[in-house]
Amino acid sequence: VNAGGFATLKLSPAAEIYGSGIWFRDKSTNRFPTRVFAAANYGSDPYQVNCNNPFLSASQASAICGAAAGTATLAPLDVRYRFNVPYLT
């Protein structure tokens, strides 16, 4: 459902008031909510993170880098996001 409108109120020859508004409601669903921004899809090198990155916790570095955790090795990554919305069937 979409709705919108515009309004003009002429107060005098020297003054007018303009207004506009829009409203929409989206009920679309997606059965495949995980989005992947794989670098290979765009013909470029993969996203990389250094394994001694100070923003990685020890468990994150271990999961991403394995035995190279804590070193200056670069590990390739796919960037993904997911909205936490329940499936609507």
N, C-alpha and C positions, 0 to 999 in steps of 0.2 A: 504494500500500500504506500503510495506516495501522494503528497499534497504540498501545495505551495501557493503563495499569493503575494501580491504587491498592492500597496495602497498609497494614495497621494491625497493630501488635504491642503487645499489652498486657503490660507488664513487671510491674506491680503495680496494685492499685486506685487508686494515686495517680499512676501514670506510664504514658503510652502514647506510642508512636512512630508517626508517620504518614509515608507516602511516596507519591509519585506520579511517573509518567513518561509521556512521549509520544514517538512516533517517526513520521515520515512520509517518504515518498519521492515526489516529484513529477516525472513524466516528460512533462509536457505540452509542446507545441510551439506556436509562433505564427508563421505565415508572414508576418505584418505587424508586425515588431518595433518600428517607430518609433512612439512615442506622441506625440501633439500636444496640448498644452494651449493651444489657440487661444482667445483671450479672447472671440471672437465666439460660440463654442459656449456660453458662459455669460452672454451678454448684457451684457458689460461692455466697457470700453475696452481696446485692446490693451496688452500689456506694452510699456514704453518704456524706452529707455536713452539717456542724454545722450551726444552724440557727442564731448564733451571729457572723458569719464570717465577718470580717471587709472588705472583698472584695465584699460583696453583697450590693447592694443599698437597700433602704427601700422597694421599690416596688418589687424587686427580692425576698427579704426575705419573704415578704408577700405572693407572688405567690407560693413560694416553701414550706414555713413552715406554712402559715395560721396564726392562733392565737399564735403559738409558736415562731413567728418571734422575734428575739432579745434575745432568751434564748439559753442555751447550748444544746438544743435538737438536735438530729441528724435526718435529713430527707433523705429518700431513693430517689435515682435518676436513671433514665436511661440516658446514654450518647448517644447523637445523633449528626449526622453531615449531612450537605446537601450542595452540590455545587450549586451555583446559575447559572444554565445552563437552557435555555429554552427547553421545550419539542420539539422534532422533530417528526412530525407525518407522 
